[in-house]
Amino acid sequence: MIDVRIRRATVDDAVAIARVRVESWRTTYRGMIPQPYLDGMSVEASATLWDKSLAAQSPRSQVFVAEDAEGVMGFAAGIVLPEPKLGFDADLAAIYLRPAYQRLGLGSKMVGVTASALAAQQARSMIVWVIAGNKPARDFYAALGAELIVEQPFQWDGMDLLEAGYGWRDLPALAARCNAVTTH
């Protein structure tokens, strides 16, 4: 069993979040996103964006980090959408864990904490977008009860990709399901 604390992120977490994001992208998206793009990712540039996002303290946005004695091992971000998208009023904007901490139940806990926070803001449902070729992420969301809503082309930094949207229509039920998962 791992000893992990999940807490709200602060501006002081921007660099740690950026490190997790860059490390996760480089391992998760290998073969899905061109390698030069992944190699060119910068912790500093990502940290600048996270610093701005966390400093803004938008009441619609929720960002959490998971940490142990050695530091931040993952993060999740959710937002209440200003207008529903495909019938969903919140978005799981990001969830990334360092590879060594994946498949231990921590991702489920992070989704649950995010779902609870968004539900506390009166959101009822949540959508998440995943690169269509990312089978482990798709399986993860499906295992948490998400339904496949749509697959569609999209552009990211000039790259033409295919994304899949998965959604949950009942945030309190999702949070309960996630909280029942044990970490090991």
Disulfide bonds with the S-S distance in Angstrom:
none
